[in-house]
Amino acid sequence: MLVSRRGLFSTLQMRGSEAFSGALIAARGREALVGEAGVAHPFEPPVVPPPEPGFIRLKSNENPLGPGQSALQALSGQLDQAGRYPFNSRQSSSGLRELIAKRFHAEPENVVLGAGSSEILRNAVRAFTSPERPLVTADPSFENPVNTAKLIGTPIRAIPVDREFRLDLDAMAKAARGAGLVFLCNPNNPTGTVHSARTVESFVSRVRRDSPGTAILIDEAYHEYVTARSYRTGVDLAMKLPGVFVSRTFSKAFGMAGLRVGYAVGQKETIRKLSRHKLNYNVNVLAIAAATNLFNDAAHLAKEKVRNTQARQFTLDFFESAGYQATDSQTNFIFVNTGRSAKEFREACQEHKVEVGRDFPPFENTHSRISIGTMEEMRQAVKAFQEVLGPPVTDTGQSGK
């Protein structure tokens, strides 16, 4: 059946069981597609049956509202370019690189695109580590680099987070000597904590001094959600120092998790090494259009930051009043000590049609990660949490930190 651009865009805007919503396609991503449509990847095992309607998904750190109508319109307007390669289309991959470079007063050669920041992280491990040059990361942190290191036989130096659930940068700096790559997730996933600009700069200087051949990847997937005044992006460091680079994604605040666009910024030689491992034509023409539309949409991002900050604080206030401690989250999720295993909490919430995050060792027996949805979703979710947790705890004897 042939579908016109206008017809497809109308379908994107529809709500209900008869069509996928724009939020589903653009924000909820493949995980939601599997859940709502029962679609399985051909190289993955069969998926479980889709959940009943009405589930609140707070497990994958997605933007619940998607990229917005203007981005969907830009996407729809690019459909006639689907027969073109991304470098030949009206809104091209090179154009998106130029747009990103301009933001950072750089050249296109200082930027590489990825299919989400996941490709960037994976390629970084391949580009800068080896069986003789380990990966240094935090424990817990985003698993992508560790999984890639295991796949290619790179040794892993995983440094436990400190008592505040922040990256232990002193221990990571010591572990970085002789390493190929340091993965610094700031803010960190799953703990949600962030380090100040001064602390990050001191860490980078120390690693560069003690192990100048070690590359440093600063992952800023949640950059747009940070409210801490002491925080600042590491892009300036990346532009000044060889071997230092920053990754970003359109999956979070921009609401494009399902469209898969990410990028890295750094010195030209650093980006050149990273680029050798990228997939050709890794960002499709529709994603390029949406990303190009959103990149300079400051109003959209500001609105999204306010929404997330308010809903996040509402959720944190509930857990505090109930006697459960959470980390100081600077992201679109929280990491909370529920006093029970993540599995137990997750399964109990599932019975109330609320889905929360998976296990995150070594805290799988105490902590759960809860993504932040809309305010209405969080109001409903809090009611479920109340049912699961029971009366407020007055003397927990447990620490969220």
C-alpha positions in Angstrom: 0.0 0.0 0.0 1.4 3.4 -1.0 1.4 6.1 1.7 1.9 9.8 0.9 4.0 12.0 3.0 0.9 13.8 4.3 -0.7 10.5 5.0 2.2 9.2 7.0 2.5 12.4 8.9 -1.2 12.2 9.8 -0.5 8.6 11.0 2.3 9.8 13.1 0.0 12.3 14.8 -2.8 9.8 15.5 -3.4 8.4 19.0 -4.8 5.0 20.0 -4.3 1.4 19.2 -4.8 1.8 15.5 -1.6 3.8 14.9 1.8 4.6 16.5 2.0 8.0 18.1 4.7 10.5 17.3 5.9 10.1 20.9 6.2 6.3 20.4 8.1 6.5 17.1 10.3 9.4 18.0 10.9 9.0 21.8 9.9 5.6 23.2 12.2 3.9 20.7 12.7 0.2 19.9 12.1 -0.9 23.5 8.6 0.6 23.3 8.0 -0.7 19.8 8.7 -4.2 21.1 6.5 -3.6 24.0 3.5 -2.1 22.2 3.7 -3.8 18.9 5.4 -7.1 19.7 8.1 -6.4 17.1 11.3 -8.4 17.5 14.7 -7.8 16.1 15.6 -10.6 13.7 18.8 -11.4 15.6 17.2 -11.4 19.1 15.2 -14.1 20.8 11.4 -13.8 20.7 9.9 -11.1 22.8 7.3 -11.5 25.5 3.7 -10.6 24.6 3.1 -6.9 24.7 1.8 -5.5 28.0 -1.8 -4.4 28.4 -2.7 -0.8 27.5 -2.3 1.8 30.2 1.2 0.9 31.4 3.5 3.7 32.5 7.0 3.1 31.2 9.6 4.5 33.6 12.5 2.2 32.7 14.5 3.4 29.7 15.2 7.1 30.5 13.2 8.3 27.4 11.6 11.6 26.9 7.9 10.8 27.3 6.8 13.7 25.0 9.0 13.0 22.0 10.6 15.7 19.8 7.5 17.8 19.3 5.4 18.6 16.3 7.9 20.9 14.6 10.4 18.1 14.5 7.8 15.6 13.2 6.9 18.1 10.5 10.6 18.4 9.5 10.8 14.6 9.5 7.7 14.4 7.3 9.0 17.0 4.9 12.1 14.9 4.4 10.3 11.8 3.3 10.8 12.6 -0.4 14.5 12.3 0.2 14.3 8.7 1.4 15.8 7.6 -1.9 18.9 9.6 -1.3 22.0 8.7 0.8 22.4 10.9 3.9 25.3 12.9 2.3 23.1 13.7 -0.8 19.8 14.5 0.8 18.3 18.0 1.1 19.2 18.1 4.8 22.4 16.1 4.8 24.7 14.5 7.4 27.4 17.0 6.5 24.9 19.8 7.1 24.2 18.5 10.5 27.9 18.2 11.3 28.4 21.8 10.2 25.5 22.9 12.4 26.9 21.1 15.5 30.4 22.4 14.8 29.2 26.0 14.6 27.7 25.7 18.0 31.1 24.9 19.5 33.1 27.3 17.3 34.7 24.4 15.6 35.0 22.8 12.1 33.1 19.9 10.8 36.2 17.8 11.2 35.9 18.2 14.9 32.5 16.4 14.9 31.5 12.8 14.1 27.9 11.6 14.0 26.7 8.3 15.4 23.6 6.2 15.5 22.8 7.5 18.9 25.7 8.0 21.3 25.8 4.2 21.7 27.7 3.9 18.4 30.1 6.6 19.6 30.9 4.8 22.8 31.3 1.5 21.1 33.6 2.9 18.5 35.7 4.7 21.2 36.5 1.4 22.9 37.5 -0.1 19.5 39.6 3.0 18.6 41.5 3.5 21.8 41.7 0.2 23.7 43.4 -3.2 23.1 44.3 -6.3 25.1 47.3 -4.3 26.3 45.5 -1.0 26.8 42.6 -1.4 29.3 39.3 0.4 29.6 38.7 2.4 32.9 35.1 3.0 33.9 33.0 3.4 37.0 30.9 0.7 38.7 28.1 1.1 38.1 28.0 3.2 34.9 26.6 2.9 31.4 27.4 -0.6 30.3 28.0 0.0 26.6 31.8 0.5 26.8 32.2 -2.5 29.1 30.2 -4.8 26.9 32.2 -3.7 23.9 35.5 -4.2 25.8 34.4 -7.8 26.7 33.6 -8.5 23.1 37.0 -7.5 21.7 39.1 -8.8 24.6 40.0 -5.5 26.3 40.8 -5.7 30.0 38.4 -3.7 32.2 39.3 -1.6 35.3 35.9 -0.9 36.9 36.1 1.5 39.9 33.3 1.5 42.4 31.4 4.8 42.9 32.0 6.6 46.1 29.7 6.9 49.2 27.8 9.7 47.5 27.3 7.5 44.4 29.6 9.8 42.4 32.4 8.6 40.2 35.5 8.1 42.3 37.7 10.3 40.2 40.8 9.9 42.4 40.7 6.1 42.1 39.8 6.3 38.4 42.8 8.6 37.8 45.1 6.1 39.4 43.6 3.3 37.4 44.1 5.3 34.2 47.9 4.9 34.1 48.6 2.8 31.1 45.0 2.5 30.1 43.7 3.1 26.5 40.5 4.8 27.4 38.8 6.3 30.4 35.0 6.5 30.2 33.7 9.3 32.4 29.9 9.4 32.3 28.9 12.9 33.6 26.1 12.8 34.8 26.4 9.2 35.5 23.9 6.5 34.5 22.4 4.8 36.6 23.3 6.9 39.7 22.3 10.3 38.2 25.1 12.1 40.0 27.3 14.8 38.4 30.8 16.2 39.0 31.6 20.0 38.8 33.5 21.6 36.0 36.4 22.2 38.3 36.6 18.6 39.4 36.4 17.2 35.9 39.1 19.6 34.7 41.4 18.6 37.5 40.8 14.9 36.7 41.5 15.4 33.0 44.7 17.3 33.8 45.9 14.6 36.2 45.3 11.8 33.7 46.9 13.8 30.9 50.0 14.3 33.1 50.3 10.8 34.4 49.2 8.9 31.4 49.4 11.1 28.3 48.6 8.3 25.9 45.2 7.6 27.6 42.1 8.9 25.8 39.3 10.4 27.9 35.7 10.1 26.8 33.3 12.4 28.7 29.8 11.1 28.1 27.2 13.9 28.4 24.0 12.1 27.4 22.1 14.0 30.1 23.7 17.4 29.7 20.5 19.2 28.9 18.9 18.1 32.2 21.6 19.2 34.6 20.5 21.9 37.1 23.7 22.0 39.3 25.4 25.4 39.0 28.8 23.9 39.4 28.5 21.8 36.2 29.8 22.8 32.8 30.3 20.8 29.6 33.7 19.3 28.9 33.6 20.4 25.2 36.1 23.3 25.9 38.5 20.7 27.4 38.0 18.4 24.4 38.8 21.2 21.9 42.0 22.2 23.8 43.4 18.8 24.6 44.4 15.8 22.4 42.7 12.5 23.2 39.8 14.1 25.1 36.4 14.1 23.5 32.7 14.6 24.5 29.8 12.5 23.4 26.2 13.8 23.3 22.9 12.3 22.1 19.5 13.4 20.7 17.9 10.5 22.6 17.1 12.2 25.9 16.1 15.9 26.1 15.6 16.1 22.4 13.2 13.1 22.5 14.7 11.2 19.6 15.6 7.8 21.2 13.9 5.9 18.4 15.5 7.9 15.6 19.1 7.3 16.8 21.3 10.4 16.4 24.4 11.1 18.5 27.7 12.9 18.0 31.2 13.4 19.5 33.3 16.6 19.6 37.0 16.8 20.0 40.3 17.7 18.3 40.5 16.7 14.6 43.0 13.9 15.1 41.1 12.4 18.0 37.9 12.5 15.9 39.7 11.1 12.9 40.7 8.0 15.0 37.2 7.6 16.2 35.7 8.1 12.7 37.7 5.2 11.3 35.3 2.8 13.1 32.0 4.4 12.4 29.4 2.8 10.2 29.0 4.4 6.8 25.7 6.4 6.4 25.0 5.7 10.1 22.4 8.5 10.5 19.3 8.2 8.2 17.8 11.2 6.3 14.7 11.4 8.5 16.7 11.5 11.7 18.9 14.2 10.2 15.9 16.4 9.5 14.5 16.0 13.0 17.9 16.7 14.6 18.6 19.7 12.4 15.2 21.1 13.3 15.8 20.6 17.1 19.4 21.4 17.6 19.0 25.2 17.9 15.4 25.1 19.3 16.3 26.6 22.7 12.6 27.1 23.6 11.9 23.4 23.1 14.8 22.4 25.3 14.0 24.9 28.0 10.5 23.7 28.2 11.6 20.1 28.4 14.1 20.9 31.1 11.5 22.6 33.2 9.0 19.7 32.8 11.6 17.2 33.8 12.9 19.2 36.7 9.5 19.6 38.2 8.5 16.0 37.7 11.8 14.8 39.1 11.5 16.9 42.2 7.9 15.8 42.7 9.1 12.2 42.6 12.1 12.8 44.9 9.8 14.6 47.4 7.6 11.5 47.6 10.4 9.1 48.3 11.9 11.5 50.9 8.5 11.8 52.7 8.2 8.1 52.6 11.5 7.6 54.3 13.5 6.4 51.3 16.7 8.1 50.1 17.7 8.8 46.5 20.9 10.1 45.0 21.3 13.7 43.9 20.0 13.1 40.4 20.9 15.6 37.6 19.2 13.5 34.9 15.7 12.4 33.8 15.8 9.4 36.2 16.4 8.8 39.9 18.3 6.1 41.7 16.5 5.3 45.0 17.2 2.9 47.9 13.9 1.1 48.3 15.2 -1.3 50.9 14.5 -4.3 48.7 15.8 -5.8 45.6 15.3 -4.1 42.2 13.6 -7.3 41.0 11.1 -7.4 43.9 10.3 -3.7 43.5 10.0 -4.0 39.7 7.7 -7.0 39.8 5.5 -5.3 42.4 5.3 -2.1 40.4 4.5 -4.2 37.3 1.3 -5.4 39.0 0.2 -1.8 39.3 1.0 -1.2 35.6 4.2 0.8 36.2 7.5 -0.4 34.6 10.7 0.7 36.3 14.4 -0.1 35.6 16.4 -3.3 35.5 19.0 -4.5 37.9 22.2 -2.4 38.3 24.9 -4.4 40.1 26.3 -4.1 42.6 23.2 -2.3 44.0 20.6 -4.7 42.6 19.6 -5.8 46.1 18.8 -2.3 47.4 18.4 0.3 44.6 16.0 0.9 41.7 16.3 3.3 38.8 13.1 5.1 38.0 12.8 7.2 34.8 10.9 10.5 34.9 7.7 10.6 32.8 5.2 13.4 32.5 3.9 15.0 35.7 0.6 13.1 35.3 2.5 9.8 34.8 4.5 10.5 37.9 1.4 11.3 40.0 -0.1 7.9 38.9 3.3 6.1 39.5 3.6 7.6 43.0 0.2 6.0 43.9 1.6 2.7 42.8 4.8 3.2 44.7 2.8 4.0 47.8 0.9 0.7 47.4 4.2 -1.2 46.9 6.2 0.4 49.7 3.4 0.6 52.3 3.3 3.2 55.1 6.2 5.7 55.3 9.3 4.5 57.0 10.2 6.5 60.1 13.5 4.9 61.0 14.9 3.1 58.0 18.3 2.1 59.3 19.2 2.2 55.6 21.0 4.8 53.6 20.4 5.9 50.1 24.0 6.7 49.8 
